């Protein structure tokens, strides 16, 4: 089976690059989009609902504070390589900061997004999904935010 990134790049004749070539902030850039797509896909699969409700639920799961909690909840599941990728992202120096997050949460969220981006660009989307599933399950178990995942 063709991996998702290869499938996406093929029509554009773009060659896939080694995920290790990218800086932690570039990994976080793509990881943010991948994670948001996962969350939105899950929420939309729950059926038709008002878009503002979908957006509210998505925001509660993709904001920096939630991502920071999720990475802390799954840290025991990470391989040595994955933990190193997370730490590189967490320790990077972003040029911006989230409006409604502490610097600590923002750095942990950046590390989480770097990890998801790395796994995606390394054609390990299945592993990214596995970690997101574990993290969401644990996060929702520990937080009463009113979001139901199928």
N, C-alpha and C positions, 0 to 999 in steps of 0.2 A: 504494500500500500504506500502511496506517495504521502510524504509528510506534509503537514499543512503549509509550512513556509515555502517548501519547494513548489507546492501547488499554486500558491499565490504569486510567486515570482516568475514561474514558467511563461505565462502569456506576455510578459514584459521583457523576456530574454535577459533577465537580471540574474547574475550569478550570486549564489549565497556565499557569504563571507563567514569566516571562523568567528564564533561568538566571543572568543577570548581576545579578539582584536579591538573590541569596543570598550570605551571608557565606562566607568560605573554610571555616570549621568546619562550616557546614551542608552545604556541598558535600562535605566529607570524610565527614560522617555518612552521606549517601546513597551516596557513592562507595565506602565501605567495604562496604556491603551489596551493591552492584552487583558489585564485584570478587569478593567471596566467592561470590556466586551463579554468576558465570562459572566460577570455579575448581571449585566443587562440581559444576556441570553437566558440566564436562569429565571430572572424575574418575568420576562416576557413570556416564557414558556408556561408560566402559571395561568395564562389566559388574559383576555382583554380586561384592562383596567384603565382608569383615567391616567393619562401621561404624567400629570403632576404627582400622582401617588407613586407611580413607577420611579419617577425621578427622586422623590423623597426617600424611598426605600433604597435606591441605588446609592444615593449620596451618603446614607448612614453606614453603608458597607465599604465605600471607596475612600472616605475621608481619611486623612493622615492618622487620626487617633485610632480608628478601627484597624487600619493596616498595621500600625505599631503593635496593637494588642495581638493581632493574628500572628505576626512573625514571632512574638514572644511565646505564644501558645504552641507553635510548631517547631521551635528551635531544636527540641529533642529529636525531631524526625529528620533533620537535615544531615546529609553526608558532610564529610570534611570539606569537600570542594564547594558544596552549596553554602556552607557556613562562611567560607572564605569569600565567596561572591557577595553574600549578604553584608559581611563586614566591610568590604571595599566600598559598597554602595552607602552604607551607614556612615562611613568615615570620610566620604567625599565632601567637597565644599560646594554645595549648591549656591547659585547666584540669586536665588529667590527663596521665599519662605511662604508656606501656606498661611492664609489669612486667619484661620481659626484653629491653629495648632501650636503646641509648644515646639521649641527647637528640637527637643529630644524626640518627640513623636514624629516630627517631620523627618529627622535623620533615620529613624527606624523604618518609617514608611518608604523612604528613598532606598534603603537597603532591601526591603521586601520587593519593591518594584524592580530593582536591579536583578534580583534573583529570578523573578518571573520573566523578565526580559531576556536574561541569559538562557534560561531553559527553553524559551520560545525560539530564540535565534540558533540554539544548538539542536533544534528539531527534537526536543524532549517535552513537547506539549503535554503528553500524557502525564509526565512527572509534575509539571506545573499544575495541571488539573487535580492531581492527587493531593498535592500540598494545599491548594486552595480549598478543596473539599474538607480536608482534615481541619484546616484553620477556621473555615466558616462554621463547621459543626461545633467546634470548641468555643468559638466566639459567641455564637447564638445561644449556646448552653449557659454561658456565663453572663450574658447581657440581655436584659429585657427591653429590646428596642422595637418590638412590634413588627418585625420583618419575619415572614415565613418563607423558608426555602423549601421547595418541593422535596 
